[in-house]
């Protein structure tokens, strides 16, 4: 069994209010960064997972996202296996 480094990016679903992203967008505009059209704030989660393969590690982490790491009503997630640890 190998250990894999897995990255999970959790982001608010498109169209849903993102107050933190809105506040950052407003602050950037007030500092002169008018070219920034939109800001969405999410979270990154890094895991080290023991599994027989990268695909098995990804499947296990996706399952944990659906159960705990991401809110299925308001958030989307992307799982990427970054390689062996």
Buried (B, 14 or more C-beta within 10 A) or exposed (E): EBEBBBBBBBBBEEEEEBEEBBEBBEEBEEEEEEEEEEBBBBEEBEBEBEBEEBEBBBEBBBEBBEEEBBEEEEBBBEBEBEEEE
